[in-house]
Amino acid sequence: FVLTGGAILSPALRAELLEQVPQARIVDVLGSSETGRQAVANTRAGDDIGPSRFEPSSTAAVLSDDRTHILAPGDPEIGWLAQGGRIPRGYLGDEAKTRATFPMVEGGRWAVAGDRAAWRADGTIELHGRESVTINSGGEKVFAEEVEQVLKHHPGVYDALVVGRPSERWGQEVVAVVAVRDGATVGLEELRATAAQHLARYKLPKAVVFRPAISRSPSGKPDYAWARRQLD
């Protein structure tokens, strides 16, 4: 099997990998230093390869957006992925960060690392993205990872990051930093047309910056600070 963490593989990359190694099982692991493993998603050849749906651990849950209660499976609200059970006591010498990351909800203490998620009726977790890189455009929240996953559906896109750029009209506007595959030619309108098949119009990139490669850590985590610098 192929075990991944740090950055979730896009549907396009999972499909490409399984085409090359059809006997493989791809296991995406979701978690953080504060929570440990929270959920896993398995993909095999022949599966419907769409956005990853994660099977939560027995101590994982989704908290409401205001962190006042635990959502029930099937609730359409996008809340906070949380972990109960054995979790850290907090951050040494940082009470404010401890209160923010380890809230008390419904009589229990939870670890909230910053991932936004929805709890589907079938019990799986749909991950929407990190709150820290969410783009607020025209009063609507745009999850960067959601747009990135869709852009990678385009056969000419090798990798992509999405960030917000200040806008007088929208507050922030969505901009994609894209690396294309060798020999491919891709333009803004073509990428917007691909994204429009899966996303609402307010989530579509207003601009695209092309770079030879996308900066990521050795574990695959995206470098959003680098991506923002590409807009200067």
For each residue, the residues with C-beta under 8 A, 3 or more apart:
1: 24 25 26 27
2: 17 21 24 25 26 27
3: 27 29
4: 7 8 9 26 27 28 29 220
5: 28 29 30 31 219
6: 217 219 220 221
7: 4 216 219 220 221 222
8: 4 28 30 41 52 127 145
9: 4 13 14 17 26 28 52
10: 13 14 148 149 152 153
11: 14 15 49 50 51 52 149 152 153
12: 15 16 152 153 155
13: 9 10 16 17 152
14: 9 10 11 17 18 26 43 49
15: 11 12 18 19 49
16: 12 13 19 20
17: 2 9 13 14 20 21 24 26
18: 14 15 21 22 24 26 43 44 45 49
19: 15 16 22
20: 16 17
21: 2 17 18 24
22: 18 19 45
23: 45
24: 1 2 17 18 21 44 45
25: 1 2 42 43 44
26: 1 2 4 9 14 17 18 42 43 44
27: 1 2 3 4 40 41 42
28: 4 5 8 9 40 41 43 52 54
29: 3 4 5 37 39 40
30: 5 8 37 38 39 40 41 54 81 115 125 127
31: 5 35 36 37 38 39 83
32: 35 36 38 113 115
33:
34: 83 87 88 101 102 111 113
35: 31 32 38 82 83 87 111 113
36: 31 32 83 86 87
37: 29 30 31 40 57
38: 30 31 32 35 54 56 57 60 81 83
39: 29 30 31 54 55 56 57 60 81 125
40: 27 28 29 30 37 54 55
41: 8 27 28 30 52 53 54 55
42: 25 26 27 55
43: 14 18 25 26 28 47 49 52
44: 18 24 25 26 47
45: 18 22 23 24
46:
47: 43 44
48:
49: 11 14 15 18 43
50: 11
51: 11 126 149
52: 8 9 11 28 41 43 127
53: 41 120 122 124 125 126
54: 28 30 38 39 40 41 124 125 126 127
55: 39 40 41 42 123 124 125
56: 38 39 60 61 123 124 125
57: 37 38 39 60 83
58: 85
59: 83 84 85 86
60: 38 39 56 57 81 82 83 84 125
61: 56 70 71 82 83 84 110 119
62: 70 71 75 79 80 81 82 117 118 119 125
63: 67 69 70 71 79 80 82 103 105 110 112
64: 67 68 69 70 71 77 79 80
65: 77 78 79 80
66:
67: 63 64 80 103 105 112
68: 64 105
69: 63 64 105 106
70: 61 62 63 64 105 106
71: 61 62 63 64 75 77 79 119
72: 75 119
73: 119 120 121 122 123
74: 119 120 121
75: 62 71 72 79 118 119
76: 118
77: 64 65 71 118
78: 65 116 117 118 128
79: 62 63 64 65 71 75 116 117 118 119
80: 62 63 64 65 67 112 114 115 116 117 131
81: 30 38 39 60 62 112 113 115 116 117 125 127
82: 35 60 61 62 63 105 110 111 112
83: 31 34 35 36 38 57 59 60 61 87 110 111 113
84: 59 60 61 87 108 109 110 111
85: 58 59
86: 36 59
87: 34 35 36 83 84 102 109 110 111
88: 34 91 102 111
89: 98 102
90: 94 95 97 98 101 102
91: 88 94 97 98 101
92:
93:
94: 90 91 97 98
95: 90 98 99
96: 99 100
97: 90 91 94 100 101
98: 89 90 91 94 95 101 102
99: 95 96 102 103
100: 96 97 103 112
101: 34 90 91 97 98 111 112 113
102: 34 87 88 89 90 98 99 109 110 111 112
103: 63 67 99 100 109 110 112
104: 107 108 109 110
105: 63 67 68 69 70 82 108 110
106: 69 70
107: 104
108: 84 104 105
109: 84 87 102 103 104
110: 61 63 82 83 84 87 102 103 104 105
111: 34 35 82 83 84 87 88 101 102
112: 63 67 80 81 82 100 101 102 103
113: 32 34 35 81 83 101
114: 80 130 131 132
115: 30 32 80 81 127 128 129 130 131
116: 78 79 80 81 127 128 129 130 131 134 143
117: 62 78 79 80 81 125 126 127 128
118: 62 75 76 77 78 79 125 126 128
119: 61 62 71 72 73 74 75 79 123 125 126
120: 53 73 74 123 124 125 126
121: 73 74
122: 53 73
123: 55 56 73 119 120
124: 53 54 55 56 120
125: 30 39 53 54 55 56 60 62 81 117 118 119 120
126: 51 53 54 117 118 119 120
127: 8 30 52 54 81 115 116 117 145
128: 78 115 116 117 118 143 145 146
129: 115 116 133 134 143 144 145 146
130: 114 115 116 133 134 144 145
131: 80 114 115 116 134
132: 114
133: 129 130 144 145 163 224
134: 116 129 130 131 141 142 143 144
135: 141 142 143 144 162 163 164 172 173 174
136: 139 140 141 142 164 171 172
137: 140 142 164 167 170 171 172 173 174 202 203
138: 169 170 171 202
139: 136 171
140: 136 137 202 203
141: 134 135 136
142: 134 135 136 137 146 147 162 164 174 202 203
143: 116 128 129 134 135 146 147
144: 129 130 133 134 135 147 148 161 162 163 224
145: 8 127 128 129 130 133 148 149 162
146: 128 129 142 143 149 150 199 203
147: 142 143 144 150 151 162 174 176 195 199 203 204 205
148: 10 144 145 151 152 160 161 162 176
149: 10 11 51 145 146 152 153
150: 146 147 153 194 195 198 199
151: 147 148 154 157 160 162 176 178 191 194 195 205
152: 10 11 12 13 148 149 157 159 160
153: 10 11 12 149 150 157 194 197 198
154: 151 157 186 190 191 194
155: 12 181 184
156: 180 181 184 185 186
157: 151 152 153 154 160 178 179 180 181 184 186 191
158: 179 180 181 184
159: 152 178 179 213 214 216
160: 148 151 152 157 176 177 178 179 214
161: 144 148 176 177 214 222 223 224 227
162: 135 142 144 145 147 148 151 174 175 176 177 205 227
163: 133 135 144 175 177 224 227 228 231
164: 135 136 137 142 172 173 174 175
165: 172 173 175 206 207 231
166: 171 172 173
167: 137 170 171 172 173 206
168:
169: 138 173
170: 137 138 167 173
171: 136 137 138 139 166 167
172: 135 136 137 164 165 166 167
173: 135 137 164 165 166 167 169 170 206 207
174: 135 137 142 147 162 164 203 204 205 206
175: 162 163 164 165 205 206 207 208 209 231
176: 147 148 151 160 161 162 191 205 207 208 209
177: 160 161 162 163 208 209 210 211 214 227 230 231
178: 151 157 159 160 186 191 208 209 210 211 214
179: 157 158 159 160 210 211 212 213 214
180: 156 157 158 184 185 186 210
181: 155 156 157 158 184
182:
183:
184: 155 156 157 158 180 181
185: 156 180
186: 154 156 157 178 180 190 191 210
187: 190 191 208
188: 191 192 205 207 208
189: 192 193
190: 154 186 187 193 194
191: 151 154 157 176 178 186 187 188 194 195 205 208
192: 188 189 195 196 204 205
193: 189 190 196 197
194: 150 151 153 154 190 191 197
195: 147 150 151 191 192 198 199 203 204 205
196: 192 193 199 201 204
197: 153 193 194
198: 150 153 195
199: 146 147 150 195 196 203 204
200: 203
201: 196 204
202: 137 138 140 142
203: 137 140 142 146 147 174 195 199 200
204: 147 174 192 195 196 199 201
205: 147 151 162 174 175 176 188 191 192 195 208
206: 165 167 173 174 175
207: 165 173 175 176 188
208: 175 176 177 178 187 188 191 205
209: 175 176 177 178 230 231
210: 177 178 179 180 186
211: 177 178 179 214 230
212: 179
213: 159 179
214: 159 160 161 177 178 179 211 222 223 227
215: 222 223 226 227
216: 7 159 220 221 222 223
217: 6 220 221 223
218:
219: 5 6 7
220: 4 6 7 216 217
221: 6 7 216 217
222: 7 161 214 215 216 227
223: 161 214 215 216 217 226 227
224: 133 144 161 163 227 228
225: 228 229
226: 215 223 229 230
227: 161 162 163 177 214 215 222 223 224 230 231
228: 163 224 225 231
229: 225 226 232
230: 177 209 211 226 227
231: 163 165 175 177 209 227 228
232: 229
